[in-house]
Each structure stands twice: as C-alpha cells, then as structure tokens.
C-alpha cells in the first residue's frame, strides 16, 4: 500500500472523488503543512495556521498505478490558481503535495511535469515535506456521501466527480 497527502482546495471534493476510485483503500480528510498542533476546522478556515485542507489517500499500486492517482489529482482541481479553488480562497485551499521521502518527491515532481501538458497556465502546486498530518473532525469525513442534499455537494463536488469519471472511467467504481 502507498499513501499520499494531497491538497487541492476543499478536502470534501478530493475525498468524494478518491473514494470512487478503484484501488483506493482509505481516504481521510485532514490538515497539514502548518504550524499549529491539532488544528481544528475553524482555526484552519481563518487561513492563519498555515495548514492546508488535504486528504490522506492510501491505495494499492497493483490496482491503481501511482502515476494514475496523481494524474487524477491534477485533473480534479486547478493547479494554476494560487491559494484558491473556485470561490474557496486562502492558503488553506492551496494546491499542495506533501511527501514523506525523496522517492515521493520525485513522483510528485514528475506528475507536475505531466500536468503541464493539460494546463495552459503555469502550475503553482507546492511540493513540500510532510511534517504532520492531522485528521479532520468526524463530520468532515466522507462529507459528500453523508450530506447529499447540501448545495455545495451538488454545485461544486458533483461536477468534479463527473469530470474525473469522464477521463478515468476504467478506474471509477460505480455509484
């Protein structure tokens, strides 16, 4: 099993998509890349902790190649907008890849190089070492499936699921 820590805007979006990908065994929404120990959602939302909303994705590389999960990541969010995704703005929504060793760092940098072919503007994704990952509160785990009538889910998350499904249908689990 391989685990990546990735941030690309609101963690609810990444969580919802990666839970639908064959080979992903666990998705945990959380916070990383900041200074505070044990940050809360409301602290991170202020943009003053330095943390980004991220997901910890564990997957089986015999089912889902590492290159594919990273290509999904770069299809799922816009890595060309600094500290924002759509209407979500602030450093907590930055595009970030947090590595645990030099091999992961190289994989992340290679994924950025591949992503340059699909984005017209420069990619601003941060690649940094992971210090600590903090799991988000229970209400933020599997948010999309647990809150199907929430407007954010239908307006923001559903189109991202559709987009990824259209590009990576071979890896998509049926809803």
C-alpha positions as CSV (number, residue, x, y, z in Angstrom):
1,X,0.0,0.0,0.0
2,X,1.1,3.5,-0.8
3,X,-0.1,6.7,0.9
4,X,-0.1,10.2,-0.4
5,X,-1.1,13.5,1.2
6,X,-2.6,15.9,-1.3
7,X,-4.4,19.2,-1.2
8,X,-6.4,20.8,-4.0
9,X,-8.9,23.1,-2.5
10,X,-11.7,22.0,-0.2
11,X,-11.0,18.5,1.1
12,X,-14.6,17.5,0.6
13,X,-14.0,17.5,-3.2
14,X,-10.9,15.4,-3.1
15,X,-12.4,13.0,-0.6
16,X,-15.6,12.4,-2.7
17,X,-13.6,11.7,-5.9
18,X,-10.9,9.5,-4.4
19,X,-13.5,7.3,-2.6
20,X,-14.9,6.4,-6.0
21,X,-11.5,5.2,-7.5
22,X,-10.8,1.5,-7.7
23,X,-7.7,0.6,-5.7
24,X,-8.1,3.3,-3.1
25,X,-8.5,1.6,0.3
26,X,-8.8,4.6,2.6
27,X,-9.4,8.4,2.3
28,X,-9.0,10.6,5.4
29,X,-9.7,14.4,5.2
30,X,-7.3,16.4,7.3
31,X,-4.9,19.3,7.7
32,X,-1.1,19.5,7.1
33,X,1.6,22.0,6.2
34,X,1.0,24.4,9.0
35,X,2.4,25.4,12.4
36,X,-0.3,24.6,15.0
37,X,-0.6,21.2,16.7
38,X,-4.1,19.6,16.4
39,X,-5.7,22.4,14.4
40,X,-9.5,22.5,14.1
41,X,-11.6,23.2,11.0
42,X,-12.5,26.7,12.2
43,X,-8.8,27.5,13.0
44,X,-7.7,26.3,9.6
45,X,-10.6,28.2,7.9
46,X,-9.1,31.5,9.2
47,X,-6.1,31.0,7.0
48,X,-3.7,31.9,9.8
49,X,-2.5,28.4,10.8
50,X,-0.5,27.7,7.6
51,X,-2.3,24.4,7.2
52,X,-4.0,23.3,4.0
53,X,-7.1,21.2,3.8
54,X,-5.7,17.9,2.5
55,X,-6.6,14.2,2.0
56,X,-4.6,11.2,3.0
57,X,-5.1,8.6,0.3
58,X,-4.0,5.0,0.7
59,X,-4.1,2.9,-2.4
60,X,-3.0,-0.4,-3.8
61,X,-0.5,0.2,-6.6
62,X,-1.2,-3.3,-8.1
63,X,-4.7,-2.0,-8.9
64,X,-4.1,1.8,-9.3
65,X,-0.7,3.0,-10.5
66,X,0.8,5.9,-8.6
67,X,1.1,7.9,-11.9
68,X,-2.7,7.5,-12.4
69,X,-3.7,8.6,-8.9
70,X,-1.5,11.7,-9.4
71,X,-2.9,12.4,-12.8
72,X,-6.4,12.2,-11.3
73,X,-5.3,14.7,-8.7
74,X,-4.2,17.2,-11.5
75,X,-7.5,16.6,-13.4
76,X,-9.6,17.0,-10.3
77,X,-8.5,20.5,-9.3
78,X,-7.0,23.6,-10.9
79,X,-3.3,23.6,-10.0
80,X,-2.8,27.0,-11.7
81,X,-4.6,29.2,-9.2
82,X,-2.6,30.3,-6.2
83,X,-4.4,29.8,-2.8
84,X,-7.8,29.2,-4.3
85,X,-10.2,26.7,-5.9
86,X,-13.2,28.4,-7.4
87,X,-14.9,30.5,-4.7
88,X,-12.7,29.0,-1.9
89,X,-9.9,31.4,-1.3
90,X,-7.0,31.3,1.1
91,X,-3.8,29.4,1.8
92,X,-5.8,26.6,3.3
93,X,-7.1,25.9,-0.2
94,X,-3.7,25.8,-1.9
95,X,-2.6,23.1,-4.3
96,X,-0.1,21.1,-2.3
97,X,1.7,17.7,-2.4
98,X,3.3,16.7,0.9
99,X,6.0,14.0,0.5
100,X,7.4,11.5,3.1
101,X,10.6,10.7,1.2
102,X,12.7,11.6,-1.8
103,X,11.0,8.9,-3.9
104,X,7.6,10.5,-3.3
105,X,9.1,14.0,-4.0
106,X,10.4,12.7,-7.4
107,X,7.0,11.1,-8.2
108,X,5.2,14.4,-7.4
109,X,7.6,16.5,-9.5
110,X,7.1,14.0,-12.4
111,X,3.3,14.4,-12.0
112,X,3.6,18.2,-12.2
113,X,5.7,17.8,-15.4
114,X,2.9,15.6,-16.9
115,X,0.2,18.0,-15.8
116,X,1.9,20.9,-17.7
117,X,0.6,19.3,-20.9
118,X,-3.0,19.7,-19.8
119,X,-2.9,23.2,-18.3
120,X,-2.3,26.4,-20.2
121,X,-1.2,28.5,-17.2
122,X,1.8,27.8,-15.0
123,X,1.3,25.2,-12.3
124,X,1.7,26.6,-8.8
125,X,1.4,23.4,-6.8
126,X,3.6,23.4,-3.7
127,X,5.7,20.3,-3.1
128,X,6.9,20.2,0.5
129,X,8.0,17.6,3.1
130,X,5.2,16.3,5.3
131,X,5.8,17.2,9.0
132,X,2.5,16.0,10.5
133,X,-0.9,15.1,9.2
134,X,-3.9,15.8,11.4
135,X,-7.2,14.0,10.7
136,X,-10.2,16.4,10.4
137,X,-13.2,16.2,12.6
138,X,-15.6,13.3,12.0
139,X,-18.2,15.5,10.3
140,X,-15.7,16.2,7.5
141,X,-15.0,12.6,6.7
142,X,-16.9,11.2,3.7
143,X,-18.8,14.5,3.6
144,X,-20.3,14.2,0.1
145,X,-21.9,10.8,0.8
146,X,-23.1,11.9,4.2
147,X,-24.6,15.2,3.0
148,X,-26.1,14.5,-0.4
149,X,-28.6,17.4,-0.2
150,X,-26.0,20.0,0.6
151,X,-25.8,22.7,-2.1
152,X,-22.0,22.7,-2.2
153,X,-22.1,19.0,-2.9
154,X,-24.4,19.3,-5.9
155,X,-23.0,22.6,-7.3
156,X,-19.2,22.1,-6.7
157,X,-18.5,18.4,-6.0
158,X,-20.7,16.6,-8.4
159,X,-19.2,18.3,-11.5
160,X,-15.7,17.3,-10.3
161,X,-16.8,13.7,-9.9
162,X,-18.3,13.8,-13.5
163,X,-15.1,15.3,-14.9
164,X,-12.8,12.7,-13.3
165,X,-15.2,9.9,-14.3
166,X,-15.1,11.1,-17.9
167,X,-11.2,10.9,-18.0
168,X,-10.6,7.9,-15.8
169,X,-13.7,5.7,-16.3
170,X,-11.6,2.5,-16.2
171,X,-10.7,3.3,-12.5
172,X,-14.1,4.5,-11.4
173,X,-16.3,2.5,-9.1
174,X,-20.0,2.6,-10.0
175,X,-22.1,4.8,-7.7
